[in-house]
Amino acid sequence: MKLPSTGIVKYHVKLKFEVDGLVEKADIIGAIFGQTEGLLGPEMNLNELQKVSKVGRIEVNVDTRSNMAKGDALIPMSTDISTAALIAAAIESIDKVGPFQAKFALGGIDDIRAIKKKVIVDRAKKIVQEWATKTISEGEEMLKDVYDASKPGRLTTFGKPQLACGTGVFDSDWIILVEGRADVINLLRAGFDNAIAIEGAKIDETVIKLTEGKKVIAFLDGDRAGDLILKELHGVVKIDKVLRAPQGREVEECTPLEIAEILREGMLLTERQEGRMSTDQKQQPERRQGTRRDTQELAIESERHVPNGTGGPPTLSHEDSAEILSAVKEAYPQINETLEALVFDGSMKILLKVPVSDVVKKLDRTEGAKMLVLDGIVTQRLVEAADKVGIEYIVGHRTGGLKKSTDVRVRTFGDMGISN
């Protein structure tokens, strides 16, 4: 609403009139001033009140039709309400405009201050509403930013071989190479969405292309299999930093906190080394190449000196009974890509279904277990835990870090012809 231009005006006296003849604005104004003069004493004359700014400019609207004039008049006043009422009553007493009969009637007295207050209040409400809307919008945006920051990235796939990876690999300057899908999932839980699984010792061409022009971290299991994969990686990918899970453990077994500490410390050290080596790279390129060759030779040398029976996995059983093979084939689609495990009794009935991360803890409380089938890697720690509770058979996707033979038979889905 637009405020009227009132200055110090307090009231608007509104009047209506009818005149039995054709008159103009000047005639109406003349009648108002002339016929009220002297009625209420000299101090109440409109002329005198205008001189002391108690009455403002009188506005008149006239509409003439069929020898008649109708219209309205507005008198702005800054007097008290009693004076305004007396002036209004005096104007209502006018019965002629020029030679024509006339009738004036009070339409109302508006308190301009009350109108102004309403305008002010309405505007204040609008200001508060706009502020509240903006504050809510900013608050929602802040909450969204916090939520997005804490929300884990999504699991997806990359390239023709559909390698498991986080969505961050497509636009991140850093690529983290891990061994399998479970490792990618664990890194997502820790807040790192730029990892991709190489899925085996043979490095696919899509991984090589993805890492071109980017910084690369190899984050591998702390076992013998990780050593072999690292040797293969060094031959095809330029690696800026090699990080390993704690000795004898796998990346998928690490807690999110452990993963975050290993990766952040490794990346920080890499950035510091790059700062120190920037001059050496220009002056001594041969030295850097020699370091890479030394790493490869050491990896090969370490493979040559692994004592028989201690470095690799135990000999896998090649005698799978029809009952065991049938149970594993039935279990495979239930657990594949779920990171879960199934525990069977001697009759191949399921005793327990549990997340892979809880298998070792749950086995201690399970009686009558004879076979364990899991969507994961068969580790030395798992074999030893299974052996303690009497499990005779373990089947997983692959083995890792198995250092000594036990009475437990270890198989993979690939060995049994269930998966590639």
Buried (B, 14 or more C-beta within 10 A) or exposed (E): EEEBEBEEBBBBBBBBBBBBBBBBBEBBBBBBBEBBBEBBEEEBBBEBBBEEEBBBEBEBEBEBEEEBBEBBBBBBBBBEEEBBBBBBEBBBEBEBBBEBEBBBEBBEBBEBEEBBEEBEEEEEEEEEEEEEEEEEEEEEEEEEEEEEEEEBBEBBBBBEEEBBBBBBBEEBEBBBBBBBBBBBBBBBEBBBBBBBBBBEEEBBEBBEEBBEEBBBBBBBBBBBBBBBBBBBBBEBBBBBBBBBBEEBBBBBBBEBEBBBEBBEEBBEEBEEEEEEEEEEEEEEEEEEEEEEEEBEEEBEEBEEEEEEEEBBBBEEBEEBEEEBBEBBEEBBEEBBEBBBBBBBBEEBEBBBBBBBBEBBEBBEEBEEBBBBBBBBBBBBBBBBBBBEBBBBBBBBBBBBBBBEEBEBBBBBBEBBEBEE
